[in-house]
Structure formats: C-alpha cells, structure tokens
Amino acid sequence: MNHWNDHISVRHCVPLYPDTYLSDHKDAPAGCPTPIDSGDFNTTPVNNLKSLQICLMTAMIEQLPVDVREKICWTLVNRESPEDAFGTLATLARTCQALRDPALDVLWYTIPNIALLFRTLPSACYIERTLPQVWVGYLEAGAQSEVEVAFSSTFSADQAYFTRFCSYARRVRVFSNTLSTTTRQPLSVWTQRAVSSVYQTLAGIMQSRPLFPNVYKIEYSRYKTESTCLRLLVGPCLRDFNVFLSDDLASHSHESNDDEVAVLEERSTEDARTILKLKETSPRLKRIHIEISPASVALVSAVETALGGLKHLTSVSLSRDIAISPKTLAHLALSTGLESLECSLGDAFRGVDCWSLPSSRLHSAFPVLQQLCLTTSSLRLPTTLLELMRPPRLASIAVRTTDARVPRHDIDTLFSVIRALPSQGALKEVTLDVPNMRVSGPGLVAEGDVPAHSPSPICEETLEPLFALRGLTCLDLDCHCPFDVDDDLLMHISRAWPGLEYLKLGVYFPWGSDYDDARGQEPTGFDTPGHHDEAHDDKGDLRRRGWRRPHATLNGIMNFLQQCPAIQTLGVAFDADISLLAPNLRNRPHKTRGPPGRILQVLDVGLSPIGDPFAVAALLSNVFACVEDLDSRWVPLETEDYFYVPGPESSWSRARIYRTRWERVQELIPMFSSVRIQEQRWRDGTAHEIQGLPVHTA
C-alpha cells in the first residue's frame, strides 16, 4: 500500500478494510488501532482500571439515542478543520463500536465523486493514474495532483466486495461536486474522478436500480471534459435536483473529432431520458434547478414532461435556454406548493388565448408563489401575466429581457400593474433588467445608425407607482436608458422605503457608456461655464457619447445614507464635487460624528464625476468604516489602453481620471475611518485600548 492510499483511507473518511475489521480485529493490519473488547484486561491493576473506565464510557455512549451520537460526530466536523475532523471520525469508526455507524454516516454524508467509493474495494479491483497538477476550484488552495480511477480487469460485481461498495453508497445523502465553501471536506477528495467507462459499467450492473438510493440532494456541475451518468445519482429519496450541464457542441465542433461529438450527443440523449423519468424515479422531488448550455430540443421536451408529472414542487429554476410552453406554465400556476419560479417564456406565448388556463381558474393561480423571475423578449408578456394571474403572496419580482429592443413606455405600464397586485404590501424586491431599449414611437436615426434621440429618462414620475410598496427592501433597475435622479428623488426614496437594503438605478450599463447612445436633451443650466470641464475634454469626448453630468450630488447621497441605515448595496450616479456640498454637512461638529462602524458592501457610482478623492473619502468615512467593493463604469470611455501607464494626470482622458480617483477613494476610506476611531478614543480617554493603531502620547 502506498502512502497516498493510506493517507486517503485513514484521514479522508474512506475505510480501506472490510466491515468485519470494525467489529473483529483479529485480522487487522499491524499498527492500526483496534476496538477495545471487555475481555482485554491486563494483570496490572492500573491497566485494568483504565480498561474498566473505557468499558463504562462505551456503555454510556451506547445508551445515548442514535441522533444524539450523530450530533456528536457533526460537532467534530463543525469545530475542527476538515483534515482533522474527518481523520478523527475515521478513527472513531475503527475504535468505538457505539460511534461506528454515526461516524460513518457523517463521513459519507457528502461525496463529490464516485471515485471515493473505489477506496472500499481491494486495490486489485481498480487502477489509478496521477494526472498533472491542476488548479482546484474556488478555495484558492493552489495546485493539486488529480487522480483518475477505473475498474481493473479483475473487478467482478459478483464478489462480496461489490456488496460492500454498494453498502457505503447507501450512506451517501448529498452528491455535490460544486466545491462550495459550505461543504466541509478535505480538499484532496475533490481531486479524484472516475473515467467514463466506470459509469457505463455501473449503469450496466445496476440496470434500473439506483446506486445512491438515499441521496436527497444533488449539486452537480458537468463540463465538456467530464462524464457522469445522471441516472446513477437519482433515487426515490431525492428532494433537491440542482445540475449544470455544459455540452456545447457548436462552440467545440472545430476542435472535437467525430467520436467526441458522438459521445456528447449520446450523453445529451441519456440526460434527457434521466430527466424525463424523474417523475418515476423521484416522485417526491421538491426543488429542481436545471441549467443547460445549450439545451437541445430533446432536453427541453424532457424538462417540460418532467415538470408536468411532478406534483410536489416548491421551487423551479430553469436556465434561459429552456423556454417553457404555455401548457407547462399553466400546470405550474395550479401547483398548490410552488413558492419560487424562475424560467424563460418562449415565442409560443402570443396573446391572452395562449395561457392554457381557463379564466375561472385565474383567481387560484400561483396561490403560494413568493418569488417570480421571468426572462422574456418583451415587457408586455410579464405585464400581461401579472395582470391576469395576480399572485396573492408575491414577495419578489424579477423581469429580464433578451437583446430585443424594448419600448421605453412599457416600463411605466409594468410598474402600474405591480402597484395593483394584491400582494403589494408583501412585495420586498423588484428587479428589472432591460439591456436594450428604444424610443417609443418612430425610430429616428442619425449618422452611423446611431439613434438621434435617447429614450425618456427614468425619473420620479416613473417610480411613483412603486412608492406604494411600503415594505420594499431591494430595487434594482438595470435598464439601458437615461436616469434622472436628483437629491429630491433620493430623499423621496429614503422616506418611502426606510428599510432599503439594496438600491441600484441604471449604473451597471449606464447610458453614455456605449458609442450608439444618443445624447439626451440637457436641462437648463446643465453646465456652468468655468466649473465643469467635460465639455472641453477633447480626448474622452464624454458629452458626444451620450453622457451627461448626474443631477444628484453628495448632499443627496449623504442625506440618503442617514435615512436608510440598513443599506448594504448602493448604485447611483452622482456629482462628487465637494464644492457643491451643503455647509451643514461640510462643517458638521466633530463631536457628533461618533466612531463609524457601518460597512457598505457595494458602492457602484456608474459614470459619476469626481473632483478631490481625499475630500470625498473623508466625507464617506463619516458614515462607513470601509466600502468592500467600489465600482465605476469609466473604463469603456477611456481613450488609453487599460494597462498602459501614461504620463501626468493632465494628459489623461477625463474617463481615466475619474476612474483612478474612485479607486483612490476606496483605498482612503478605511484609512480615514481608522483615524476617526482613534480620535474618538482620545476624546473618550480610551486610546490605550486601540489595537493595531498608533497611540498619541504627547
């Protein structure tokens, strides 16, 4: 046995020896711990006393309920590092009969790959090959050696060791290869994988029987180079089916031979068969999340058929490539337990007659639905859906459109329908993503096919219907059109939704960041001569790109932050000119500031101009200890290469100046915050309690 095998078997929850070893230690290899037997007493009184104590402790443990013993094992996993915890549990399974089954259940509760089960077989039954080092997952653990396993020629399903193989498979409750940070397992178990022939062999042996009959949750991601038979994973206890399947034949056709393409097509067909039979193999399934890229016709049809046969669904999430039909939507609308729905509506939805739901049943549609996320080609479709079905308990609405141009006035209609919903008092989240918008009416085109007019801006009048949603905590409007946000609107928002936690108004893809964005009509007094210098910027040419200086100022931002103490994410474009700051904010008495303790997770300033980064950082540090992520959208407007370091700032484009100044603000806020905390401690006479900060002793 090589060192790697021994390390995996002892430290990483994979028993290497037969089950009889755990109860009968006569054949145990030398050097391995053995269970204590009540007859193992030495003649020495001290040893006899220790053995008696061990026996009494074992008897006490055996009297504990099974669920309590299992909680003891889970406590070890949650308190210790994965390496130590699983090593301890493996030792307990070998040395304590009372904790053997609970320890093994915890050890095998979650596995990322069938390859781990090979460690339950004799070494002659499988072969392994160490592959070059690869970068493992999202835990930033660095390079790891990947191990590939396969059945050897001596393997036979008729032998007793295959029964052992299946017995450990029955202990598995979660199959997850997503390498999420919530999965507490040693990193080395993620570097093992089984070759495709393993799944073919096991599928032939198991036939219609599930290999993992007790698995209740599947979190599986598969890419082109991987292979897994989904049919082996699903079983009667499955409640949560979460898979990402990427078999992009089109994008890889130029680099794949005919055999590889044939394998991918065969695998796609097998996946469709597995999903099609979910209503038979897993009739009690509650949550289904399928992301397919791309989705073949067979897979889409299989998903729709499966949804039509599953009666206990509470959550459905389908990728954009899976467009459901009106019949499937009608079936989901009448589900009495469906609480969350994320799907795409295809071209089959045309007019009211396509809903496949009698008007007499509309009042009972989506009786307990709380979260709704729709992807469509227009806003009229979800508007009609909400107007007809009117879910009574809806708490979250998200609407995303494709690349098709959407009329600007459709947003006003959608917001009016949302205000009229019976669940307006329960609505907490509204998300709207419209990447392409056109002017309502005839499309006037200027030179170079650039629209001569910009869509009308989203302003206070547009948001007025949403102010009726008094419990709103999240508003995310990612619409590619102008936004007219001023200090008065920010004050209105803060008073209407004092519990707001998330606010973004057109900062992710702001108007003016694309060359095709037409310049909107500027309000009177937009630029004061000699004060704003963007009009004189002959490099960035911001004004001709459709950009215009935001109406909101630091006054509105600071007042908004004071009125909304729960805000965690803020995305608003504003004029960060410190000279426009009101005197009461600029000259606020120092004693009223207090030590800042709030942390803003995201501050997205979009295309916000900024003057002095030091002054802006000092002002924001009055409210926040730090800003974890500060984003601006000036990079597309820079005339220089992003990685090129030019000369002095006076030679930079205006966009590059603004972008670098905002980056400086993020660096300065925690520095200023530390100074303010120190100053506050000096005033309170507790400066000596500061850790990691210099203490003034003069």
N, C-alpha and C positions, 0 to 999 in steps of 0.2 A: 504494500500500500504506500503510495507516495504521500508526501507531506501535504499537498493540496487536498487530496481526498480526505485525509484525516482532519484537516482544518475545517473543511466544509461540514463533515459529518458531526463533529463534536461541537463546533462553535456556531453553526448556522442551521440549527433546527432540523437536520436531516439525519435520522437514525440510520446507521450503516449495518447493524447486525440484526438477526431475526428477532421477532417479537418475544420468543421464548427466553431470550437473553435477559429481558427485563424482569422476568419472574424466576428464572433458573440460571444461576451464574456459574454453573459447573464448567460450561464451555466458553466462558468469557475470555477474551484475549488478555494476555498479561499486561499489567499497567493500567487497565481500565477500571473505574470504580464499580463496585458490585453492591447489590442491595443488602441491607442488614437483615439477618434472619434471627428470630427469637432464640434459636438454639446456639448461636455463635457466642458462647461465653468462654472467656479465658479463665484460668485458675487464679489470676491476680485479682484481688478484691476491687482494686481501683477500676480495672477494665470491666469487671462485672457490673460495677455501679454505673459506669458510663453506658454500657450496653443496655442496662435496665432503663436508664433515663431516655435513651433513644427509642426503646420499645414503647415506653409510656407516651412519649411525644407522638410517635407514629399512631398509636391507638387513639390519641386525642384528635389528630388530624382526620383519621378515618371516620370519626363521629360527626365531623362537620358536613353540612349539606354540600352537594356537588357544586351548586352555583357559587357558594362561598369559596370553595377551593379554587374554582376557576377565577374568581375575582382576585384571589391572592396572586395567581400567576399573571393576570393582567396588570396588577400593581407593579410587578417587577418590570414589565415591558415599558410602562409609562414613566417609571422613575429612573431607570438606568439607560445608558446608551444602548443602541441596538446590538452592537457587538457583545457587550457584557450581558445584556438581558437574555438574549437567545442562547448564549453559552450557558447561563445559569439554568434556564429552563430545560435545556438538553441534559444537563447533569441531574436535575430533579427527576426527569423522566426515567433515568437509568438507575437512580439510587433510592427513590421513595415510591413504593407501590401505591400509597394513598394519593399521591400527586401525579402519578404516571399519566392517566388519561386526561386530566385537566391541562397538564403541561403540554402534552402532545396536541391537544385541541388548539391551544393558543399558538404553538409553534407553527402549525399547519393552517391556521385560520386564513391567512392570505398568502398566495403564491403568485409570482409574476409569469411563471413559465412551467410547462410540463417537464422541462429538463430536470427540475429538482426531484421529481419522483424517481428518476433513474438511480439516485443515491440509496434507494430502498432495495435495489436489486444487487445480486452478486456482480462483482466487477467484470466477470467474464461475459455478462449478458449485454454489455454496451461498450461502445468505443467513444473516445473523446479526442477532440483536436483543439489545440490552443491557437487562436487567431491573433493577428497583430493587435496591438493596443488600440483601443478606441476611446473616444471621449464619452463618458457615461452621463446621459440625462441632464437634468436641470439642477442638480445639487452641487454643481461646481466641485466635484470630487477629483477631477483630473482624469488622467489616462488609466484605463483598466484593461487587463487581458481578457478577451472574450473567449468563452469555451463553448464549443459546439459538440453536441452529443447525438448519438444514433444507436439503434439496436445493432448488436453483432449477429453473426450467423448462428450462434449457439442459443439465441433467445427463442423461447417457446412459451406460448400462452397456456400450455397445459401444465406447466410446472407450478409448484406451490408458491414460488416467489412472485408469480404474477398476481396471485390472490393477495399477497402482502402489498404489492404495488397498488391494487385497487382499494385495499382497506385504508391506506393512507390518503388516497384520493377522496375517499368518503369523508375525511376530516376537514377538507377544504371548504370554506364558506365564502370566500371572496377571491375572484380571479382578477388581478389588476396588474397590468404592465405599464401603467402611465407614469411610474416613478414620481408620484406626488409626494410632497413633503409630509403629508399626513400619514403615509404608510411607513411605519417604523420597522424596517427590516434592514439587515446588514447590506451594504452596497454591493458586496460581491455576488449576492444571489441574483442581481439584475444583469450580470454579465454572462449568464448561461442561456443557451437557447437550443431547441431541438430542430433538427433538419426536417424538411418537408416529408421525407419518407416515414418519419415517426408517426405523423398524424395519419398518413394513409394506412399504415399498419394497424394503428389503434382503431381507426374507423372500421376497418375490416373485421377486427376482433369483436368490438363492442356491438356492431350492427346498429340496432335501434335503441340499445341501452345507453344511458348517459354515463360517461366516465366520472363526472362530478355530480352525483345526484343531490347533494346537499348545498350546492352553491346557490346563494340568494342574490349575489351581486356580481356583475361583470363590468369591468372598466378596461376596455381593450382597444388599443390603437395598433393598426397594421399598415405598414407602408409597402411599397413595391417589392422590396428585397426580402420581406418576411413572409412566413406562411404559417397559418393556423387554421385548423378545421373548426369552424364555429359550432358545428353540430356536436362536437365532443364536450363543449363547455356548458351548453344549456341543459336544464333539467327541470323536474317538477317543482322544485323549491324556489326557482328563480323569481325574483321580485323586481330587480333593477337591471336593465339591459342597456349598457352605455358603450357604444362601439364607434370607432372612427376607422373607415376603410378607404384607403387610397390606392386605387389601381388604375392610374392614369395611363391608359394605353396610347392615347393620342400624343401626349407630350413625350412619351418614351419610345414611340414607334421607330424613330430614326436611329435609336441606339439599342434596340431589342431585336433579337433574331426571332424567326418564326416560332421556334419552340417556346421561347419565353412568352410571346404573345398568346400562344395556345394555352399555356399554363394559367396565365392571368384570366383569360376568358373562361376557362374551366372553373377556376376558383370563384369568379363572379357568379357563375351559374349555381355553384354549390352554396354560396352565401344566400342567394335568392331562395333556394329550397329551404335552408335553415330558417330564414325569417318567415317564409310562407307557413311553416309548420309551428310557429311559436304558439299559436292558439291551441295546439295539441300537446306540444312538449312542455309548455309553461303557461297553463291556462290562468294562473293566478297572478300573472305579471301586472305590476302596478306602474312602473316607470320605464319608459322606453325613449332612448336618445340615440338617434342614428345619424351619423354624418358620413356621407359617401361622396367621394370626389374621383371621377364623375359618377353619376348614377345612371346605370343602364336602364333600358325600358323594363327588363325583367325584374330588376331590383325594385324599381318604383312600384311596379304592379304587385310585387310580393309584399312590400310595406303596406300598401293600401289594403290588401286582402287580410294581412295580419291585424291591422287596426280594426277592421270590420268584425273580426272574430273575438277580440279581447274585450271582456266585459267588466274588468276591474281596474281600468287605467285611471290613475290620478295625475300623471304628468306625461306629456308627449312633446318631444323636441326633435324636429327633423331639419336637415340641412337645406340650404337654398335649392339644391339640385333636385330635391324631392318635392314636386308640386302636387298637392293632393287635389282630388276631384271634388265637385260639389256633393256627391253621394257620401264620400268619406267625411267631409266636414259636417254633413247633416247627422251622421252616426255619432260623431264626437260631440255635437251640440246636445244630443239627448242622453249623453253619459251622465249618470247621477253622481259620479265621484270625481270627475275631471276637474282638477284645480289649476293646472298650468298647461298652456298650449303654445307652442312655437312652431310655425310651419310657413310654407310658401303657397300662395294661391296662384294657380296657373291660368292660362288663357281660356280654360273651359268655363270660367265664371263670366258670363255676359248677360247682364240684365237680372231682374228680380226672379224670373222664372227658373233660373238655373240652381237655386238654392236647394232643391230636392227636399224641402221641408214644408209641410202644409202650414198655411197661415194660422190654423188653430193651434199648432204646436209651438209657434214662435215665442209665446209667453213663458214657455218652460225650457227654452234653450239655455244651455250652459248654466244650470241652476247654482253651482258652487264654484264656478270659474273665478279665479283670483288674479291670474297672470295671463296676459294675452300678448303675443308677439307675432306680427304678420309681416311677410315680405311679399310685395305686390309690384306690379308695373305702374300703378297709379294710386292716388289717394282716394279716388272715388269708390273703389272696391271696399276698402276697410270702412269708409264712411257709411256706405250702404249697409254693410254687415252690422255695424254697431247700432245703426238706426233701426234695423229690423229686429235684431235679437235682444238687445238691451240687457246684457248680463247683470243680475242684481247685486253681485258681490265683488265686482271687478275692483281690484286694488292697484293694478299696474297695466299700463297700455304702452306698447312699443310698436311703431309702424316704420318699416323700412321700404324704400322704393328702389327699383333697379335703375339702370342708367338712362331709362327713358325720361324725356323732358316732362316735368310736371307743371301744370298751370299754377301760378302763384296764389290765385284766389281759392284753390282747393284747400289750402291750409286753414283759411278762415272758416270754411264750411265744416271741416273736421273738428275744429275747436268748439264750434257751436253745438255739434252733435255730442261731443264729450261732456259739455256742460249739462245737457239734457238727460244724461244717463241716470237711472235710479240709484246708482252706486256712487254718485258724485261725492257724497260725504265720506266714503271709504277710500276713494282714489288717493294714492300716495305717490305714484310715479307715472310720469308722462315722458316718453321718448319719441322723437321724430327725426328720422334720418332721410333726407332728400338730397342726394348728391348732384342732381341736375334739375334746374328749374328754368322755366321760360316765362316771358312776359305774357300776361293774359291778354289775348287779342292778337291781331296780325303781327307776325314777327318781322320787324324792320331790321334789315341787315346793313351794316356799314362795310367799309373796305375790309378785305381779307376775311369775309364771312363772320365778322365779329358783330354781335347784336348791337344796334345803335342805341338801345335803351336797356337799362337794367330793370329787373323786377322791382316792384314796390317793396320797400323795406318792411321787415317785421318790427312793429313798434308797440306802443302801449295799447293802441286800439286793437291790434291783432291778439294780444294776450288777454284782453278784457274778459272773454268768456271763461278763461281758466282761473281767474281770481275767485270764482265761485267754489273752487275746490279748496276748502279751508285747511284740509289736512295734508296738503302736498308737501312732500319732503324731497322730491327729485324732479327736476325739469331739465331735460337735455334736448335742445333743438339744434341739430346738426344739419342745417339747411343752407345750401349754397346760394345765398341771396343776401342783399344788404340788410343790416340790422341797425335800427335807430334806437340805441339805448343811451339814455341820459341819466343824470343824477335823480331826477324826479321819478323816473321809471324804477330805478333801483330802490328808492325809498318806498314806492308803492309795493314792490315785490316783497321787501322785508316786512312790511306791515301785514300783507295778505298771508304770507307764509313764514311766520317767525321760527318755525321748526325746520326750515330748509337745511338739508344736508348736502345737496348736490345741485349745482346750477351751472349750466353751460349754454351760452347763447351765441351760436354761429362762429366759434373760434377754431374748430378743428380744420375746416376747409373754408376759410373766410373769403368773402367777396373781395376781389382785388389780388388774390394770390395766383390767379390763372390769367394767361395772356388774352383769353377770349372774354374776360369780364369787362362789360361796358361800363364806362364811367357814369355814375349816377348824377342826378341833379344836386348841386351843392346848395345848402341852405344859406341864407343871407348872413354875411359876416363869417363865412367859414374859415377864412384865413385872415389874420391881422397882419398887414404889411410890417415886415421887420421882426415879427415874433416867431412865425413858423417858417422854416427854411426848406420844406419839402418841395415847394414849387420851384425852387432854384436848384434842385438836385438834378444835374444833367447826367448822372450815371444810373441811379436807381430808377428815375422817371416814374415815381410811385403814382403820381396823380393820373397819368395816362393809362396806367394799368388797372384803373377802376378803384384804387384805394382812396379812402378819404379819412381824414382825422376823426377819431371817435368823439362823440359828444359827451360821454361820461368822463368824469375827472376823478382825481384822487379824493376829492371831497365826498363824492357819492360812494366810492369804494369803502372808505373808512367808516362812514355812517352805516353802510350796509353790514359791514363786519361787526359793528357794535350791536345792531339789531338782530342779527342771526348768529347767536353764539354756537350753534350746532354745526355750522358749515364746515365741511371737510374737503369739498372739491368746488372750486370757483373758476369759471371760464367766461370772462367778459373782457372785451376790448375797451380800453380807457386811455385817456391822455395823461400820462405820468409826468406832467410838467409841474414841478414843485412850486413854481411861481403862482400857479392858479389855486393853491391850497388856501383855504379859509384861515384867517388869523386865529380863530379859536382852536383849530387843530394844529396849527404850526407852533403856537405859543402856549400849548397846554401846560399847566403847572406840573412840574416834575413829580411832586408827591402823589398825584392822583393816578399815575400810570400803573404803579404796582409792578411786581415781577411778572413778566409774561410767561405763560405756561402752555398756551394752546399751540397745537401743531397742525398746520394746514397740509393735508396730504398732496393736493394738486392745485397749482395756480397756473391756469392757461390764459395768457394775455393776448393770444392771437396776433394781430398786427397792431399792437399798441406802441406808440412812440414814447420815448423816454429821454429825459434830459440828464440829470445828475443821478447816477446809480447809487451813490453814497447817501444822498438825501432820501431817496425812495426806500432804500434798505433800512435806514434809521427809522423812518416813519412806520414801515410794516413791522419792524421789530417791537413796536409798542404793543402790538396785538399778538404776534406769533413768535414762539421760540425758534421755529425754523419752518421752512417750506420744503417738504421732502422732494417734490418734483415741480419745477418751474419751467413751463414750455412757452415758446413763442413760435410764430409761423413765418419768420422773416427769411428763412433760407432760400425758398424758391425765388425771391425777389432780388437776391444778391447777384451782382454782376461778376464778382470774383469767384474763383474756384473755392469750394468749402475748405479744402485742406491747404490752400495757399496762404502763407502769412505775408500780407502786403506791408507797405511802409507805414508811415504815421497815420493816425486816425483821420486826419484831414483829407487824406487821399482815398478813403474808403467810400463805398456806396452807402447811402443812408440806411439801407436794409441791413448791411453788415454792422454798422454802428449800433443800431437798435438791438440786434441780436446779441452782440457781445456785451452790451450794457446790461441786458436782462440776465445773462449768465453771471455777471458780476454781482447782481442783486442777490441771487440765490446763495452765492458764497458769503456775502456780507451779513445776511440776516442773522445766522446763528452767532456770529462774532459780536454783533451789536447786542444781541439778546444776552449773551454771557456778561457783557459789561454792565447791562442794566440790572441783572440779577446781583452782581457784585455791589453795585451802588446801593441797591435796596437793602442788602445785608449790612452795609456800612451804616446806613441810616438807622437800621433796627438794632445795631450793636451786636450782630451775629456773624460778622465777616469771618471769624475764625472757623466757622462751620463749613465754609465753602470747600469742596473737594475738587482739586484739579484746576483751581483758579488762583492767580496771584493775590495775596492779601496785602493791602496797603498798611504799612506800619509807621509811616511818618507822623 
